[in-house]
Amino acid sequence: MARTLERALAFGPRRAVVEAETGASLSYAALALRATRSAELLVRRGLMPGDPVAVVLPVGCRFPVAAYAVTAAGGRALPFEEGPDLGVRLAATHARIMITDLAHADELAQEASIRQVYSFSPVSGAMPLPCPPGPESEPGGMNGVVLVTAADLGAFDLALDAGALVVTAREPSPEACRKLVGCHGVTLVAGHRRLVERLGDLVPVLALGS
């Protein structure tokens, strides 16, 4: 992960991530800066090498910042999607740290015996993660465009290490994916198998999970 952040610094103001729903974007330099600052905070607060950290964030600009912060601090990032029995699933990991923007983070923490909660948004009971502005993202110089539809760190690794632009979309339909491919010039789609198998020969696909 350190290599990915080093390369991110070198890519500077180039766009790293764009959210299809909101248009929000994140530059490579801002990704590296925010992940590094957040990692420093996690270490100061007691994160030890190998500690599991639950990352409960949707796919988007904040997910890679949180995940890379955890790995840069020496922890293990465990991505989770919101859904039924989330507290039970979190408890099964024995994680004592969680990063999330969910409004009911306090309830989840109690249910899963999580001791520290961090957030990028104002959330009751959560400690804010540093979010320095960094340079504005600029278009151009992209090494491919990857559409990522799930909060999967491997997909971000693949794209960002190559200097590609990641376009994120939360659980899009196959029809929505086709529109995004045309709109953004997508060269690879990374998503759940049940989605990418329905895209046919539109673009190369990478299946994530089941």
C-alpha positions as CSV (number, residue, x, y, z in Angstrom):
1,M,0.0,0.0,0.0
2,A,2.9,2.3,0.7
3,R,3.9,2.0,-3.0
4,T,0.4,3.0,-4.1
5,L,0.5,6.1,-1.9
6,E,4.0,7.0,-3.2
7,R,2.8,6.7,-6.7
8,A,-0.3,8.8,-5.8
9,L,2.0,11.6,-4.7
10,A,3.9,11.4,-8.0
11,F,0.6,11.7,-10.0
12,G,-0.2,14.9,-8.1
13,P,-3.3,16.8,-9.1
14,R,-4.5,14.2,-11.6
15,R,-8.0,12.9,-10.9
16,A,-8.0,9.6,-9.0
17,V,-11.6,9.1,-8.1
18,V,-14.9,10.5,-9.4
19,E,-18.3,9.7,-7.9
20,A,-20.8,9.1,-10.7
21,E,-23.8,10.1,-8.5
22,T,-22.5,13.3,-7.0
23,G,-19.7,14.4,-9.3
24,A,-17.3,14.7,-6.3
25,S,-13.7,14.0,-7.2
26,L,-10.4,13.3,-5.4
27,S,-7.0,13.9,-6.8
28,Y,-4.1,11.5,-6.4
29,A,-2.2,14.0,-4.2
30,A,-5.2,14.6,-1.9
31,L,-5.7,10.8,-1.6
32,A,-2.1,10.4,-0.5
33,L,-2.2,13.4,1.9
34,R,-5.5,12.4,3.6
35,A,-4.6,8.8,3.9
36,T,-1.2,9.6,5.4
37,R,-2.7,12.1,7.9
38,S,-5.4,9.7,8.9
39,A,-2.8,6.9,9.4
40,E,-0.8,9.1,11.7
41,L,-3.9,9.7,13.8
42,L,-4.7,6.0,14.0
43,V,-1.2,5.2,15.1
44,R,-1.3,7.9,17.8
45,R,-4.6,6.5,19.0
46,G,-3.1,3.0,19.5
47,L,-3.6,1.1,16.3
48,M,-1.1,-1.8,16.3
49,P,0.3,-3.7,13.3
50,G,-2.1,-6.3,12.2
51,D,-5.1,-4.9,14.0
52,P,-8.4,-5.3,12.0
53,V,-10.3,-2.2,11.2
54,A,-13.8,-2.2,9.9
55,V,-14.3,0.2,7.0
56,V,-18.1,0.7,6.6
57,L,-18.2,3.2,3.8
58,P,-19.9,3.0,0.4
59,V,-17.8,3.0,-2.8
60,G,-16.7,6.5,-3.5
61,C,-14.0,9.1,-2.7
62,R,-13.8,8.4,1.0
63,F,-13.5,4.6,0.9
64,P,-9.9,4.5,-0.5
65,V,-8.8,7.2,1.8
66,A,-9.9,5.2,4.8
67,A,-8.7,1.8,3.6
68,Y,-5.2,3.1,2.6
69,A,-5.0,5.0,5.9
70,V,-5.5,1.7,7.8
71,T,-3.0,-0.2,5.7
72,A,-0.5,2.7,5.9
73,A,-0.8,2.5,9.7
74,G,-0.1,-1.2,9.6
75,G,-3.7,-2.4,10.2
76,R,-5.9,-4.7,8.2
77,A,-8.8,-2.9,6.4
78,L,-12.0,-5.0,6.4
79,P,-14.6,-3.4,4.0
80,F,-18.2,-3.8,4.9
81,E,-21.4,-2.8,3.1
82,E,-24.4,-1.6,5.0
83,G,-27.1,-4.2,5.2
84,P,-28.9,-6.7,7.4
85,D,-27.1,-8.1,10.5
86,L,-24.2,-5.6,10.0
87,G,-23.5,-5.5,13.7
88,V,-23.3,-9.3,13.9
89,R,-20.9,-9.4,10.9
90,L,-18.8,-6.7,12.5
91,A,-18.6,-8.5,15.8
92,A,-17.4,-11.7,14.1
93,T,-14.2,-9.9,13.0
94,H,-13.3,-8.9,16.6
95,A,-12.3,-5.5,15.2
96,R,-12.1,-2.8,17.9
97,I,-11.9,0.2,15.4
98,M,-14.4,1.3,12.8
99,I,-14.4,4.0,10.2
100,T,-17.9,4.9,9.0
101,D,-20.2,7.8,8.2
102,L,-23.3,6.0,9.3
103,A,-25.5,8.1,11.6
104,H,-26.1,5.1,13.9
105,A,-22.4,4.3,14.3
106,D,-22.8,4.5,18.1
107,E,-25.4,1.7,18.1
108,L,-23.2,-0.4,15.8
109,A,-20.2,0.1,18.0
110,Q,-22.1,-1.1,21.0
111,E,-23.5,-4.1,19.3
112,A,-20.1,-5.2,17.9
113,S,-18.0,-4.2,20.9
114,I,-16.1,-1.6,18.9
115,R,-14.1,0.8,21.1
116,Q,-13.1,3.5,18.6
117,V,-15.2,5.1,15.8
118,Y,-13.8,7.5,13.2
119,S,-15.7,9.4,10.6
120,F,-15.2,11.9,7.8
121,S,-18.6,13.4,8.6
122,P,-20.1,14.8,11.8
123,V,-21.3,11.6,13.5
124,S,-22.3,11.3,17.2
125,G,-19.6,9.6,19.2
126,A,-17.1,9.4,16.4
127,M,-13.7,11.1,16.2
128,P,-13.2,13.1,13.0
129,L,-10.5,12.0,10.6
130,P,-8.3,14.8,9.2
131,C,-9.4,15.9,5.8
132,P,-6.9,18.5,4.5
133,P,-8.0,19.9,1.1
134,G,-5.0,19.0,-1.0
135,P,-4.7,20.1,-4.6
136,E,-7.8,20.3,-6.7
137,S,-8.2,17.3,-9.1
138,E,-7.4,18.0,-12.7
139,P,-8.4,15.9,-15.8
140,G,-5.9,14.6,-18.2
141,G,-3.0,12.1,-18.3
142,M,-5.3,9.1,-17.4
143,N,-4.0,5.6,-17.8
144,G,-7.4,4.1,-18.5
145,V,-10.8,4.5,-16.7
146,V,-12.1,1.8,-14.3
147,L,-15.7,1.7,-13.2
148,V,-15.8,0.3,-9.7
149,T,-19.2,-0.6,-8.2
150,A,-18.2,-2.2,-4.9
151,A,-16.1,-1.1,-2.0
152,D,-13.3,-3.5,-2.8
153,L,-9.7,-2.4,-2.0
154,G,-8.3,-4.8,-4.6
155,A,-10.1,-3.0,-7.4
156,F,-8.8,0.4,-6.2
157,D,-5.3,-1.1,-6.0
158,L,-5.4,-2.3,-9.6
159,A,-6.6,1.0,-10.9
160,L,-4.8,3.5,-8.8
161,D,-1.4,1.8,-8.9
162,A,-1.6,2.1,-12.7
163,G,-2.5,5.8,-12.6
164,A,-6.1,5.2,-13.9
165,L,-9.2,7.2,-13.1
166,V,-11.7,5.4,-10.9
167,V,-15.3,6.2,-11.6
168,T,-17.5,4.9,-8.7
169,A,-21.2,4.0,-8.8
170,R,-23.2,2.4,-6.0
171,E,-25.0,-0.7,-7.1
172,P,-25.9,0.5,-10.6
173,S,-28.1,-1.5,-12.9
174,P,-26.5,-3.1,-16.1
175,E,-28.3,-0.3,-18.1
176,A,-26.8,2.4,-15.9
177,C,-23.4,0.8,-16.3
178,R,-23.7,0.9,-20.0
179,K,-24.4,4.6,-19.8
180,L,-21.5,5.2,-17.5
181,V,-19.2,3.3,-19.8
182,G,-20.1,5.5,-22.7
183,C,-20.1,8.8,-20.7
184,H,-16.7,8.3,-19.1
185,G,-14.9,6.2,-21.6
186,V,-14.6,3.3,-19.2
187,T,-12.0,0.6,-20.2
188,L,-12.7,-1.9,-17.4
189,V,-15.6,-2.6,-15.1
190,A,-15.0,-4.0,-11.6
191,G,-18.1,-5.1,-9.7
192,H,-20.0,-8.0,-8.2
193,R,-20.2,-11.0,-10.5
194,R,-23.9,-10.9,-10.7
195,L,-23.6,-7.4,-12.3
196,V,-20.6,-7.8,-14.6
197,E,-21.8,-11.1,-16.1
198,R,-24.8,-9.2,-17.5
199,L,-22.6,-6.7,-19.4
200,G,-21.7,-9.1,-22.1
201,D,-18.9,-8.0,-24.4
202,L,-19.3,-4.3,-23.7
203,V,-15.9,-3.9,-22.0
204,P,-13.4,-6.1,-20.1
205,V,-14.8,-6.9,-16.6
206,L,-13.3,-7.9,-13.3
207,A,-15.7,-9.9,-11.0
208,L,-15.5,-9.1,-7.3
209,G,-16.8,-11.6,-4.8
210,S,-20.0,-13.5,-5.4
